[in-house]
Amino acid sequence: MDRRDFIKTSVILLAMSRRPAYAEQLAESRKRVGLIGAGWYGKTDLLRLIQVAPVEVVSLCDVDRHMLADAAALVASRQVSRRTPRTFTDYREMLRERDLDIVLVVTPDHWHALPMIEAVRSGADVWVQKPLSVDIVEGQAMRAAARRHQRVVQVGMQRRSTPHLVHARDRVIREGHLGKIGLVEIYCYYHMRATENPPDTQPPDYLDYEMWTGPAPMRPYNDLVHPRRWRAFMEYGNGIMGDMCVHMLDMVRWMLELGMPARVSSSGGILVDKASKANISDTQTATFEFGDLPVVWTHRTYGDAPDPEYPWGATFYGDKGTLKASVMGYHFTPSGKGGSPIHEDVVYELDQFPEDRTEKDLERHVAPAIRAHMKNFLECIASRGTPVADIEQGYMSAAACILANLSMRLGRSLEWDHAKSVVVNDPEANKLLRRPYRSPWVHPEVTTV
């Protein structure tokens, strides 16, 4: 060893001797995590991951500097190392470091595709929130990128990991208590559509609104755009169909082991509230045809739910009984005099995770599902297996909901050829499978990922 190598080695050994003991453990065992989208649900997902795995959150990204600072302080208070993550306002700079094992993409829907594709290119396994994409070609490109780069991708459709719904599938459906299922109704009756008409203003100075808008059309800024209420506008998502239907449709597909619907039809629109700035439908029905099984969605943002115990859920009708299922529980009622009812409510797990009691804005009823979904994700990262909400499943559920919106827009049913990824004999519909991107952003294609 020459003098220069001796000095270099001595410096390294001295530095290692001064590192705290946990640093060696982190370097050897902890997955390095980055989050893109540090708002409400980004923090919700990330903190559930911290609860179930020895990870180190090293990077956070958001275009809202206030949200970013809040998330960094919160993560530092909750992760084992107590370290404050690095912060970025551009996801490309964060991913350019290529030092992340896991990336969570929890942005508004119009920002799912590009960061997810870049994350798998960087070598990370990815958790991406639902719906997978805002248009069908985006979803195809995301799926192709995941497969090409051999990354594990879990889509945030956590009904597949909701403990009581797993029990409902196993105890009721798989044991044959429903008999022949002839119809499934899925629905949402929440009054969740924005009714305000706030004035347009300049965006706040702590928000990079140009970057927030990204590939979506540029709209005037107002309080419905940011934070959290952007779902009022079709420019950023697919309305209640893409927000709430995708969960319940995916749950039904998972429970009944269904693939992609062969035909989708939908009708509705803004039929009641015509005064709000919101441009998503307040009333919509859709029928997803899976062979001889129709799955029928309904949402309306006014009036009462037919069953106040199940304002957002699914009802399975069989010749032997009926199953109602939601995020809050499930109830099976047998037909006739045979059999016994089966009921189960959500279990909050507050004794195991007491921090859930005080976490701001946490939907406590879904926390167990997110934790279980994260565990499945981590298990598949270790085994290189297929997660329960793999990107193929995320693609099908999102694509079906997008087709429903296109059907409503075009005023006709759409027949889908899943093998060819096209609407059969409908050039006009096929042109709508790809949304235009705002310059300078470039729409991802299957052949370029």
Buried (B, 14 or more C-beta within 10 A) or exposed (E): EEEEEEEEEEEEEEEEEEEEEBBEBBEEEBBBBBBBBBBBBBBBBBBBBBBBBEBBBBBBBBBBBEBBBBBBEBBBEBBEBEBBBBBBBEBEEBBEBEBBBBBBBBBBBBBBBBBBBBBBBBBBBBBBBBBBBBBBBBBBBBBBBBBEBEBBBBBBBBBBBBBBBBEBBEBBBEEEBBEEBEEBBBBBBBEBBBBEEEEEEEBEEEBBBEBBBBBBBEBEBBBBBBBEBBBBBBBBBBBBBBBBBBBBBBBBBBBBEBEBBBBBBBBBEBEEBEEBBBEBBBBBBBBBBBEEBBBBBBBBBEEEBEBEEBBBBBBBBBEBBBBBBBBBBBBBBBBEEEEEEBEBEBEBBEEEBEEBEEBEEBBBBBBBBBBBBBBBBBEBBEEEEBBBBBBBBBBBBBBBBBBBBBBBEBEEBBBBEEEEBBBEEBEEBBEBBBBEBBEEBEBBEBEEB
